[in-house]
Amino acid sequence: MNIVKSIPLVLSIAIGFNVAADELKRHNIGLQASLGNADLSQSTNDSNAIAQLYLHYNYALDPIFSLEIGVNGGQQRDDWHCDQDDNDKWTCGETDLSLFDFNADKVEFENLVLAGKAQYQLSQRNSLYGKLGVQFYDYKIKRGSSVLVDETGSGVFAAAGWQYRWDSGIGMDVGLSLMKMGDLNVTGSTIGINYAF
């Protein structure tokens, strides 16, 4: 699966929903960035500093429940290590540590997500949200240009967080996410921007 090839699918589904205008803004498109970790089953040397980008579209069924479709891509190329000196100055850089237990140095993945979303309104602008669904994944673990693991399949997608929306329809959110991709589990802290119309 290629993320770039999936974007037209997400947009065509978004455009395909035609509903009568009412006070509920039924359409929402957003982008989230995430930083987190990847854990491989039966590995003692897991990966950190996994960066992800997630483009999603939501269609609101009512003020509480929505359906979501999205595309996600992520990777981690080397471990980062930070040291603090005696003057409280931090120095960070890439290390040459291997990932997992088989000397890998790269993790790359792509996902197509189908999920349900529920939100609980705290105030006019603030709400909590939770998402649960399925994601179809394609991940590779590499050493240099050699592919050590190449897996595709389906797994659980889950996320939860807080969101804030202005009267213009622009919103922002922060949260936590989980993607279970067979033996590979990716967790992350997310921050995003979206637009409801």
C-alpha positions as CSV (number, residue, x, y, z in Angstrom):
1,M,0.0,0.0,0.0
2,N,1.3,3.5,-0.8
3,I,0.2,6.5,1.2
4,V,0.3,8.8,-1.8
5,K,-2.0,6.4,-3.7
6,S,-4.4,6.3,-0.7
7,I,-5.0,10.0,-0.5
8,P,-7.3,10.2,-3.5
9,L,-9.4,7.4,-1.9
10,V,-9.8,9.4,1.4
11,L,-10.7,12.6,-0.5
12,S,-13.2,10.9,-2.8
13,I,-15.0,9.4,0.2
14,A,-15.0,12.8,1.8
15,I,-16.5,14.5,-1.3
16,G,-19.0,11.7,-1.8
17,F,-20.9,12.5,1.4
18,N,-23.7,14.9,0.4
19,V,-26.0,15.9,3.3
20,A,-28.4,18.7,3.9
21,A,-26.9,21.7,5.7
22,D,-27.8,22.0,9.3
23,E,-26.2,23.3,12.5
24,L,-24.1,20.2,12.9
25,K,-20.8,20.5,10.9
26,R,-20.8,17.0,9.5
27,H,-17.4,17.0,7.7
28,N,-14.0,17.3,9.4
29,I,-10.6,16.9,7.8
30,G,-7.4,16.9,9.8
31,L,-3.7,16.2,10.1
32,Q,-1.9,14.8,13.1
33,A,1.8,14.5,13.9
34,S,3.0,11.9,16.4
35,L,6.2,10.9,18.1
36,G,6.4,7.6,19.9
37,N,7.8,4.1,20.2
38,A,7.6,0.7,18.4
39,D,7.7,-2.6,20.3
40,L,8.4,-5.9,18.5
41,S,7.1,-9.1,20.1
42,Q,9.9,-11.1,21.8
43,S,12.4,-8.3,21.3
44,T,14.4,-6.8,24.1
45,N,15.7,-3.9,22.1
46,D,12.7,-1.8,21.0
47,S,12.7,1.3,18.8
48,N,12.0,4.9,20.0
49,A,11.6,8.2,18.2
50,I,9.0,6.9,15.7
51,A,7.6,9.8,13.8
52,Q,4.2,9.6,12.1
53,L,1.8,11.8,10.0
54,Y,-1.9,10.9,9.9
55,L,-4.3,12.5,7.4
56,H,-8.0,11.8,8.3
57,Y,-11.6,12.6,7.3
58,N,-14.5,12.3,9.7
59,Y,-18.2,12.2,8.9
60,A,-20.4,13.1,11.9
61,L,-23.5,10.9,12.3
62,D,-24.7,13.0,15.2
63,P,-23.1,15.3,17.8
64,I,-21.4,12.4,19.5
65,F,-20.5,9.7,16.9
66,S,-18.5,10.0,13.7
67,L,-17.0,7.6,11.2
68,E,-13.3,8.1,10.3
69,I,-11.1,7.1,7.4
70,G,-7.4,8.0,7.2
71,V,-3.9,7.3,5.9
72,N,-0.9,7.1,8.2
73,G,2.8,6.9,7.5
74,G,5.7,6.6,10.0
75,Q,9.3,5.7,10.3
76,Q,12.4,5.7,12.5
77,R,15.9,5.6,11.0
78,D,18.2,5.6,14.0
79,D,18.1,5.9,17.7
80,W,18.6,9.4,19.2
81,H,20.5,9.9,22.4
82,C,20.7,13.1,24.5
83,D,23.3,13.9,27.1
84,Q,23.3,16.7,29.6
85,D,26.7,18.3,30.6
86,D,27.6,20.0,33.8
87,N,26.3,23.4,32.6
88,D,22.8,21.9,32.0
89,K,23.3,22.0,28.2
90,W,21.7,19.2,26.3
91,T,23.4,17.6,23.2
92,C,21.4,15.3,21.1
93,G,22.4,13.2,18.1
94,E,22.0,9.9,16.2
95,T,23.6,6.8,17.6
96,D,24.5,3.7,15.8
97,L,22.5,1.4,18.0
98,S,20.7,-1.5,16.4
99,L,16.9,-1.9,16.7
100,F,15.2,-4.9,18.0
101,D,17.3,-8.1,18.3
102,F,18.5,-8.5,14.7
103,N,20.6,-5.5,14.1
104,A,18.0,-3.4,12.2
105,D,18.4,0.3,11.8
106,K,15.1,1.4,10.0
107,V,11.4,0.9,10.6
108,E,8.9,2.2,8.0
109,F,5.1,1.6,7.9
110,E,1.9,2.8,6.2
111,N,-1.6,2.3,7.3
112,L,-5.2,2.8,6.0
113,V,-7.5,3.4,9.0
114,L,-11.3,2.8,9.3
115,A,-12.6,3.8,12.7
116,G,-15.5,5.0,14.8
117,K,-15.0,8.2,16.9
118,A,-17.0,9.3,20.0
119,Q,-16.7,12.6,21.7
120,Y,-17.8,13.9,25.1
121,Q,-18.5,17.7,25.2
122,L,-16.9,19.4,28.2
123,S,-17.9,22.9,27.2
124,Q,-18.9,24.7,24.0
125,R,-15.3,24.5,22.6
126,N,-13.7,21.7,24.6
127,S,-14.3,17.9,24.3
128,L,-12.7,14.6,24.9
129,Y,-12.6,12.0,22.1
130,G,-11.9,8.3,21.7
131,K,-11.4,6.3,18.5
132,L,-11.5,2.6,17.9
133,G,-11.2,0.7,14.6
134,V,-9.2,-1.3,12.2
135,Q,-6.1,-0.4,10.2
136,F,-4.6,-2.2,7.3
137,Y,-0.8,-2.0,7.5
138,D,2.4,-2.6,5.5
139,Y,5.6,-2.4,7.5
140,K,9.2,-3.0,6.8
141,I,12.2,-3.4,9.1
142,K,15.5,-2.8,7.4
143,R,19.3,-2.8,7.8
144,G,20.7,-0.3,5.3
145,S,18.9,-1.2,2.0
146,S,18.3,-4.8,3.0
147,V,14.7,-5.7,4.1
148,L,14.8,-8.0,7.1
149,V,11.0,-8.0,7.8
150,D,8.2,-7.2,5.4
151,E,4.7,-7.7,6.8
152,T,1.1,-6.7,5.7
153,G,-2.2,-7.3,7.4
154,S,-4.8,-5.8,9.6
155,G,-4.8,-4.8,13.3
156,V,-6.4,-2.6,16.0
157,F,-6.3,1.2,15.8
158,A,-7.1,3.2,19.0
159,A,-6.7,6.8,20.1
160,A,-7.9,9.1,22.8
161,G,-7.4,12.8,23.6
162,W,-8.7,16.3,24.1
163,Q,-9.8,18.7,21.4
164,Y,-10.6,22.5,21.2
165,R,-12.6,24.1,18.4
166,W,-13.0,27.8,17.5
167,D,-16.2,29.2,15.9
168,S,-14.4,29.3,12.5
169,G,-14.4,25.5,12.5
170,I,-10.7,25.2,13.0
171,G,-9.7,22.9,15.8
172,M,-6.6,21.5,17.5
173,D,-6.1,18.3,19.4
174,V,-3.6,16.4,21.6
175,G,-3.8,12.7,22.5
176,L,-2.4,9.2,22.5
177,S,-2.6,6.6,19.8
178,L,-2.0,2.8,19.4
179,M,-1.6,0.8,16.3
180,K,-1.2,-3.0,16.6
181,M,0.4,-4.4,13.4
182,G,0.9,-8.1,14.0
183,D,4.1,-8.4,16.1
184,L,4.8,-4.7,15.9
185,N,3.0,-2.3,18.2
186,V,3.4,1.5,17.7
187,T,2.3,3.9,20.4
188,G,2.6,7.7,20.2
189,S,1.7,11.1,21.6
190,T,-0.2,13.2,19.0
191,I,-0.8,16.8,18.2
192,G,-3.1,17.9,15.3
193,I,-5.0,20.5,13.5
194,N,-8.4,20.0,11.8
195,Y,-11.2,21.9,10.1
196,A,-15.0,21.2,10.5
197,F,-17.4,22.3,7.8
